[in-house]
Amino acid sequence: MSTEVTTYFPKLEDIQKASSVIKEVSMVTPLMESIRYSRKYETNILLKREDLQRVRSYKIRGAFNKISSLTKEQLANGIVCASAGNHAQGVAFACNHLGVHGTIYMPSVTPNQKIAQTQIFGGDQVSIILEGDTFDDASKAAMQACKSEGKTFVHPFEDPKIIEGQGTIGLEIFKQSDVHIDYIFVAIGGGGLSSGLCGAMKALSPKTKIIGVEPEGAPSMLTSIKNNKNTEIYNIDKFIDGAAVQKVGDINFTICKDYLADMITVPEGLVCQTILELYNRDAIVVEPAGALTLAALEYYKEEIKGKNVVCIVSGSNNDITRTAEIKERALLYSGLKHYFIVRFPQRAGALKQFVGEVLGANDDITHFEYSKKSSRENAPAVVGIELKNKNDLQPLISRMKEFNFFGDYLNDKPDLFQFLV
């Protein structure tokens, strides 16, 4: 990449132009007070509801701005993109709206809901190809297709027009807020939204601190900032698919390392807790990446007291089939779900004794795998137990040992635990 590209920084006038371009397809999303979070953190929490966009994420902004900037020849040849889901939907909608054919590469692990929605938004104008296990796998395949077919690649984050389109969120926040915003929390995958936000707020509200948030299992931007160079990481947790990339964009990294006030990570389990709380208490449906900024508040609760804080709720494209996994991860994080190897004596009444004398009154067996394969004195079973209170764990383990049922505790043994969760 040339020096000219890597030193790019989004200008306010270009973000304003993008705002004019995208207004025919992108709604000005609400900036809403969250009474519950404001009370919890003794501050003024405002939610920028990008989950309410017509494609249910902010990605329509950058995608439409980029595709609208292409020449007639480029549009006629068609475009290609790679995405874990939300960028794909934005591109699909733009292709359908502008009458441009697009080929969309998605990782094979992309939730079915996002694949189906992409096809709905794109209609006959898009073709979907599932490729690889990560966004990076899909991206490499898409770029190869561009070279061989002479089509234009619409990058999800490393492109000035994409960045400027996403930066329009900053314009809206500035216009919608009647108070000075002290902090903006933004989820980071590849860095397109955070880069655009840095450009807008540097010009409009330079004292506003922008805090980048990544999943703990995919800390690409944090790792790069610590290393002072854009660094690819290989073993990532792909659960928060909208923010799990192995390497952020080069120009995005350059912008974020210089203009973010801080870069933090949040455990996936806490994100899952946040998803469930938003649904159960606020009737807000978010995808994992959309919950990152609200989950991050727990790590900034002292700094934000008495301040004006915006959390960008980036998307709501969640697949209902993932609900069981979301609940499981939330329970594990909160210390309420535990897995054991339990050694049951080979005698009548052993299970009854375990339930009656070992389990607590509020404990619940949620997983049980048992197979007697020998005539040994004891036979192991894998047992999952859900507690009402995390402080009940040690008394439970003590009773297991007292009655000679305890075999092993699996939660802190990742090599074994991965087969259960």
C-alpha positions as CSV (number, residue, x, y, z in Angstrom):
1,M,0.0,0.0,0.0
2,S,1.3,3.4,-0.9
3,T,2.4,6.1,1.7
4,E,-0.4,8.4,0.4
5,V,-3.0,5.8,1.4
6,T,-1.6,4.9,4.7
7,T,-1.4,8.5,5.8
8,Y,-5.0,9.2,4.9
9,F,-7.2,10.8,7.5
10,P,-11.0,11.4,7.0
11,K,-11.8,15.1,6.4
12,L,-15.0,16.6,7.8
13,E,-16.1,17.9,4.4
14,D,-15.8,14.4,2.9
15,I,-17.8,12.9,5.8
16,Q,-20.4,15.6,5.2
17,K,-20.5,14.7,1.5
18,A,-21.0,11.1,2.4
19,S,-24.0,12.2,4.6
20,S,-25.6,13.8,1.6
21,V,-25.0,10.7,-0.6
22,I,-26.4,8.1,1.8
23,K,-29.5,10.0,3.0
24,E,-31.6,8.3,0.4
25,V,-31.0,4.9,2.0
26,S,-29.7,5.5,5.5
27,M,-31.9,6.7,8.3
28,V,-30.8,9.1,11.0
29,T,-30.9,6.7,13.9
30,P,-32.1,7.8,17.4
31,L,-29.8,8.9,20.1
32,M,-31.7,7.6,23.1
33,E,-31.2,7.8,26.9
34,S,-30.9,4.5,28.6
35,I,-32.5,5.0,32.0
36,R,-31.4,1.6,33.3
37,Y,-27.7,2.0,32.4
38,S,-27.7,5.7,33.5
39,R,-28.9,4.7,36.9
40,K,-26.6,1.7,37.2
41,Y,-23.4,3.8,36.4
42,E,-24.6,7.1,37.9
43,T,-24.1,8.9,34.6
44,N,-25.9,9.9,31.4
45,I,-25.8,7.0,29.0
46,L,-27.1,7.6,25.5
47,L,-27.5,4.8,22.9
48,K,-26.9,5.5,19.2
49,R,-29.3,2.9,17.8
50,E,-27.7,1.7,14.6
51,D,-29.5,-1.6,15.2
52,L,-32.6,0.2,13.9
53,Q,-31.2,0.8,10.4
54,R,-33.2,-0.8,7.6
55,V,-30.4,-3.4,7.3
56,R,-30.2,-3.6,11.1
57,S,-26.6,-2.2,11.3
58,Y,-24.5,0.9,10.4
59,K,-22.8,-0.9,7.5
60,I,-25.3,0.5,4.9
61,R,-23.6,3.9,5.4
62,G,-20.1,2.9,4.2
63,A,-21.3,0.4,1.6
64,F,-23.7,2.8,-0.2
65,N,-21.1,5.6,-0.1
66,K,-18.4,3.5,-1.6
67,I,-20.6,1.9,-4.4
68,S,-22.1,5.3,-5.3
69,S,-18.6,6.6,-5.9
70,L,-17.7,4.0,-8.6
71,T,-17.5,4.9,-12.3
72,K,-20.1,3.6,-14.7
73,E,-17.6,1.1,-16.1
74,Q,-16.8,-0.2,-12.6
75,L,-20.5,-0.6,-11.9
76,A,-21.1,-2.4,-15.2
77,N,-18.3,-4.9,-14.4
78,G,-19.9,-5.7,-11.0
79,I,-18.5,-5.7,-7.5
80,V,-17.2,-8.2,-5.0
81,C,-17.1,-8.0,-1.2
82,A,-16.3,-10.2,1.8
83,S,-18.2,-10.0,5.0
84,A,-19.2,-11.8,8.2
85,G,-22.7,-10.6,7.6
86,N,-23.5,-6.9,8.2
87,H,-21.3,-5.4,5.5
88,A,-22.7,-8.0,3.2
89,Q,-26.2,-6.9,3.9
90,G,-25.2,-3.2,3.3
91,V,-23.6,-4.1,0.0
92,A,-26.5,-6.3,-1.0
93,F,-29.0,-3.5,-0.3
94,A,-26.9,-1.0,-2.2
95,C,-26.6,-3.3,-5.2
96,N,-30.3,-3.9,-5.3
97,H,-31.0,-0.1,-5.0
98,L,-28.5,0.9,-7.6
99,G,-29.0,-2.1,-10.0
100,V,-25.4,-3.3,-9.7
101,H,-24.5,-7.0,-9.6
102,G,-22.5,-8.1,-6.5
103,T,-20.8,-11.3,-5.6
104,I,-20.6,-11.7,-1.8
105,Y,-18.2,-14.0,0.0
106,M,-19.1,-14.9,3.5
107,P,-17.3,-17.2,6.0
108,S,-19.0,-20.7,6.3
109,V,-19.6,-20.0,10.0
110,T,-21.8,-16.9,9.3
111,P,-25.1,-17.3,11.1
112,N,-27.9,-18.5,8.8
113,Q,-30.0,-15.4,9.6
114,K,-27.4,-13.1,8.2
115,I,-27.0,-15.2,5.0
116,A,-30.8,-15.2,4.5
117,Q,-31.1,-11.5,5.1
118,T,-28.3,-10.7,2.7
119,Q,-30.1,-12.6,-0.1
120,I,-33.4,-10.8,0.8
121,F,-31.8,-7.4,0.6
122,G,-29.8,-8.2,-2.6
123,G,-32.5,-10.1,-4.5
124,D,-31.4,-11.1,-8.0
125,Q,-28.6,-8.6,-7.9
126,V,-26.3,-10.7,-5.6
127,S,-24.7,-14.1,-5.5
128,I,-23.5,-15.5,-2.2
129,I,-20.5,-17.7,-1.9
130,L,-19.5,-19.3,1.5
131,E,-15.7,-19.6,1.8
132,G,-13.4,-20.5,4.7
133,D,-13.9,-20.3,8.5
134,T,-13.1,-16.7,9.1
135,F,-13.7,-13.3,7.5
136,D,-10.0,-13.3,6.5
137,D,-10.5,-16.6,4.5
138,A,-13.5,-15.1,2.7
139,S,-11.7,-11.9,2.0
140,K,-8.7,-13.6,0.4
141,A,-11.1,-15.6,-1.9
142,A,-13.0,-12.4,-2.8
143,M,-9.8,-10.6,-3.7
144,Q,-8.7,-13.4,-5.9
145,A,-12.0,-13.4,-7.7
146,C,-11.6,-9.6,-8.3
147,K,-8.3,-10.1,-9.9
148,S,-9.4,-12.9,-12.2
149,E,-12.8,-11.3,-13.1
150,G,-11.8,-7.6,-13.3
151,K,-14.4,-6.6,-10.7
152,T,-14.2,-3.9,-8.0
153,F,-13.6,-5.0,-4.4
154,V,-15.7,-3.2,-1.8
155,H,-13.7,-3.5,1.3
156,P,-15.6,-3.7,4.6
157,F,-13.3,-1.3,6.5
158,E,-10.1,-0.3,4.7
159,D,-11.3,2.2,2.2
160,P,-11.6,6.0,2.5
161,K,-15.2,6.0,1.1
162,I,-16.2,3.3,3.6
163,I,-14.6,5.2,6.5
164,E,-16.3,8.4,5.5
165,G,-19.6,6.7,5.2
166,Q,-19.3,5.2,8.7
167,G,-18.1,8.6,10.0
168,T,-21.6,10.0,9.3
169,I,-22.6,8.5,12.7
170,G,-20.3,11.1,14.3
171,L,-22.1,13.9,12.5
172,E,-25.4,12.7,13.8
173,I,-24.3,12.2,17.4
174,F,-22.9,15.8,17.4
175,K,-26.2,17.2,15.9
176,Q,-28.5,15.1,18.2
177,S,-26.8,15.7,21.5
178,D,-27.6,19.0,23.4
179,V,-24.7,18.4,25.8
180,H,-21.0,17.9,25.4
181,I,-20.3,14.2,24.9
182,D,-17.4,13.1,27.2
183,Y,-17.0,9.5,25.9
184,I,-18.0,7.5,22.9
185,F,-17.7,3.7,23.1
186,V,-17.3,2.1,19.7
187,A,-17.0,-1.6,18.8
188,I,-14.0,-2.4,16.6
189,G,-13.7,-5.2,14.1
190,G,-11.6,-4.0,11.2
191,G,-11.7,-0.4,12.3
192,G,-13.9,1.3,9.7
193,L,-16.4,2.8,12.1
194,S,-13.8,3.8,14.7
195,S,-11.7,5.5,12.0
196,G,-14.6,7.5,10.6
197,L,-15.7,8.4,14.1
198,C,-12.2,9.7,14.9
199,G,-12.3,11.9,11.8
200,A,-15.7,13.4,12.6
201,M,-15.1,14.0,16.3
202,K,-11.6,15.4,15.9
203,A,-13.2,18.2,13.8
204,L,-16.5,18.6,15.7
205,S,-15.7,17.7,19.4
206,P,-11.9,17.2,19.9
207,K,-12.3,16.8,23.7
208,T,-14.6,13.8,23.3
209,K,-12.7,10.6,24.2
210,I,-13.3,7.7,21.9
211,I,-12.9,4.3,23.5
212,G,-12.4,1.3,21.2
213,V,-13.9,-2.0,22.3
214,E,-12.9,-5.5,21.0
215,P,-13.8,-9.0,22.1
216,E,-11.3,-10.6,24.4
217,G,-10.9,-13.5,22.0
218,A,-10.1,-11.3,19.0
219,P,-7.9,-8.4,20.2
220,S,-6.5,-7.4,16.8
221,M,-6.5,-3.6,17.2
222,L,-5.3,-3.8,20.9
223,T,-2.4,-6.2,19.9
224,S,-1.4,-3.9,17.0
225,I,-1.4,-0.8,19.2
226,K,0.7,-2.5,21.8
227,N,3.1,-3.7,19.1
228,N,3.0,-0.2,17.4
229,K,2.5,-2.0,14.1
230,N,-0.5,-3.7,12.4
231,T,-0.3,-7.3,13.6
232,E,-2.1,-10.3,12.4
233,I,-3.3,-12.7,15.1
234,Y,-4.2,-16.3,14.3
235,N,-6.1,-18.0,17.1
236,I,-9.2,-15.9,17.5
237,D,-12.6,-16.7,19.1
238,K,-15.1,-16.2,16.2
239,F,-18.2,-16.1,18.4
240,I,-18.6,-12.3,18.1
241,D,-18.5,-12.6,14.4
242,G,-19.1,-8.9,13.6
243,A,-15.9,-7.9,15.4
244,A,-13.7,-10.9,15.0
245,V,-10.9,-10.3,12.5
246,Q,-7.4,-11.5,12.4
247,K,-6.0,-8.2,11.2
248,V,-7.4,-4.7,11.1
249,G,-6.9,-2.4,8.2
250,D,-3.6,-0.7,7.8
251,I,-5.1,2.8,7.4
252,N,-7.6,2.0,10.2
253,F,-4.8,1.0,12.5
254,T,-2.8,4.2,11.7
255,I,-5.9,6.4,12.6
256,C,-6.9,4.5,15.7
257,K,-3.5,4.3,17.3
258,D,-3.2,8.1,17.1
259,Y,-6.7,9.2,17.9
260,L,-8.4,6.6,20.2
261,A,-8.3,7.7,23.8
262,D,-8.1,4.0,24.9
263,M,-8.5,0.5,23.5
264,I,-10.0,-2.2,25.7
265,T,-11.3,-5.8,25.4
266,V,-14.4,-7.4,26.9
267,P,-14.9,-11.1,27.7
268,E,-17.3,-12.9,25.4
269,G,-19.3,-14.2,28.4
270,L,-19.9,-10.6,29.7
271,V,-21.1,-9.7,26.2
272,C,-23.6,-12.6,26.3
273,Q,-24.9,-11.4,29.7
274,T,-25.4,-8.0,28.2
275,I,-27.3,-9.4,25.2
276,L,-29.7,-11.3,27.5
277,E,-30.2,-8.2,29.8
278,L,-30.9,-5.9,26.9
279,Y,-33.5,-8.3,25.6
280,N,-35.1,-9.2,28.9
281,R,-35.0,-5.7,30.6
282,D,-35.0,-3.3,27.7
283,A,-36.7,-5.2,24.8
284,I,-33.7,-4.5,22.6
285,V,-32.4,-7.2,20.3
286,V,-28.7,-7.0,19.6
287,E,-26.1,-9.2,18.0
288,P,-22.9,-9.9,20.0
289,A,-20.9,-7.1,18.4
290,G,-23.8,-4.7,19.1
291,A,-23.5,-5.4,22.8
292,L,-19.8,-4.8,23.1
293,T,-20.0,-1.1,24.0
294,L,-22.5,-1.6,26.7
295,A,-20.6,-4.5,28.2
296,A,-17.5,-2.3,28.2
297,L,-19.1,0.2,30.6
298,E,-18.3,-2.1,33.5
299,Y,-14.6,-1.5,32.9
300,Y,-15.0,2.3,32.9
301,K,-17.6,2.7,35.6
302,E,-15.4,5.0,37.8
303,E,-14.2,7.2,34.9
304,I,-17.7,7.8,33.5
305,K,-19.5,8.8,36.7
306,G,-21.4,12.1,36.1
307,K,-20.3,12.2,32.5
308,N,-22.2,12.2,29.2
309,V,-21.6,8.9,27.4
310,V,-22.6,7.5,24.0
311,C,-22.6,3.8,23.3
312,I,-22.9,2.9,19.6
313,V,-25.3,-0.1,19.4
314,S,-23.9,-1.3,16.1
315,G,-26.3,-4.0,15.0
316,S,-29.1,-6.4,15.7
317,N,-28.5,-9.2,13.2
318,N,-28.6,-12.1,15.7
319,D,-29.6,-15.6,14.9
320,I,-32.1,-17.1,17.3
321,T,-30.5,-20.5,17.0
322,R,-27.5,-19.0,18.9
323,T,-29.6,-18.3,22.0
324,A,-28.7,-21.5,23.8
325,E,-24.9,-20.8,23.3
326,I,-25.4,-17.2,24.4
327,K,-27.1,-18.3,27.6
328,E,-24.5,-21.0,28.2
329,R,-21.6,-18.5,27.8
330,A,-23.4,-16.0,30.1
331,L,-23.9,-18.5,32.8
332,L,-20.3,-19.7,32.6
333,Y,-19.0,-16.2,32.9
334,S,-21.2,-15.4,35.8
335,G,-20.0,-18.5,37.7
336,L,-23.5,-20.1,37.7
337,K,-22.8,-23.0,35.3
338,H,-20.2,-25.8,36.1
339,Y,-19.2,-29.1,34.6
340,F,-17.8,-32.0,36.6
341,I,-16.7,-35.6,36.1
342,V,-18.8,-37.3,38.8
343,R,-17.8,-40.8,39.9
344,F,-20.9,-42.7,40.7
345,P,-20.6,-45.8,42.9
346,Q,-21.9,-48.9,41.2
347,R,-24.8,-49.5,43.6
348,A,-28.5,-48.9,43.6
349,G,-29.5,-45.5,44.9
350,A,-26.2,-43.7,44.1
351,L,-27.9,-41.2,41.8
352,K,-30.7,-40.6,44.4
353,Q,-28.1,-39.9,47.0
354,F,-26.3,-37.5,44.7
355,V,-29.4,-35.5,44.1
356,G,-30.7,-35.6,47.6
357,E,-27.6,-35.2,49.7
358,V,-24.9,-33.6,47.4
359,L,-26.9,-31.1,45.3
360,G,-28.0,-27.9,47.0
361,A,-31.7,-27.1,47.2
362,N,-31.5,-24.6,44.4
363,D,-29.0,-26.5,42.2
364,D,-30.2,-27.9,38.8
365,I,-28.7,-30.7,36.7
366,T,-28.6,-29.3,33.1
367,H,-26.3,-31.9,31.4
368,F,-25.8,-35.6,32.2
369,E,-23.7,-38.1,30.2
370,Y,-23.2,-41.5,31.7
371,S,-22.2,-44.9,30.3
372,K,-21.3,-47.9,32.3
373,K,-18.4,-49.6,30.3
374,S,-16.9,-51.8,32.9
375,S,-17.5,-53.6,36.2
376,R,-15.3,-51.2,38.2
377,E,-16.4,-50.0,41.6
378,N,-17.1,-46.4,40.3
379,A,-18.3,-45.2,36.9
380,P,-17.8,-41.6,35.6
381,A,-20.4,-39.3,34.3
382,V,-20.1,-35.8,32.9
383,V,-22.5,-33.6,34.8
384,G,-23.4,-30.0,34.2
385,I,-24.9,-28.1,37.1
386,E,-26.5,-24.7,37.2
387,L,-26.4,-22.8,40.5
388,K,-28.6,-20.0,41.7
389,N,-25.7,-18.3,43.4
390,K,-22.0,-18.5,42.4
391,N,-21.0,-18.8,46.1
392,D,-22.7,-22.2,46.2
393,L,-19.8,-23.7,44.2
394,Q,-17.3,-24.5,46.9
395,P,-19.9,-26.0,49.3
396,L,-21.1,-28.2,46.4
397,I,-17.5,-29.4,45.7
398,S,-17.0,-30.1,49.4
399,R,-20.1,-32.3,49.5
400,M,-19.0,-34.2,46.4
401,K,-15.7,-35.0,48.1
402,E,-17.4,-35.8,51.4
403,F,-19.6,-38.4,49.7
404,N,-16.8,-39.6,47.3
405,F,-18.6,-38.5,44.2
406,F,-16.0,-35.9,43.0
407,G,-13.9,-36.9,40.0
408,D,-12.8,-33.6,38.4
409,Y,-13.8,-30.0,37.7
410,L,-13.9,-29.3,34.0
411,N,-14.5,-25.5,33.7
412,D,-10.8,-24.7,34.1
413,K,-9.6,-27.5,31.8
414,P,-10.0,-26.0,28.3
415,D,-8.8,-29.1,26.4
416,L,-11.7,-31.1,27.9
417,F,-14.1,-28.3,28.3
418,Q,-14.2,-27.4,24.5
419,F,-16.0,-30.7,23.9
420,L,-18.9,-29.6,26.1
421,V,-19.3,-25.9,25.1
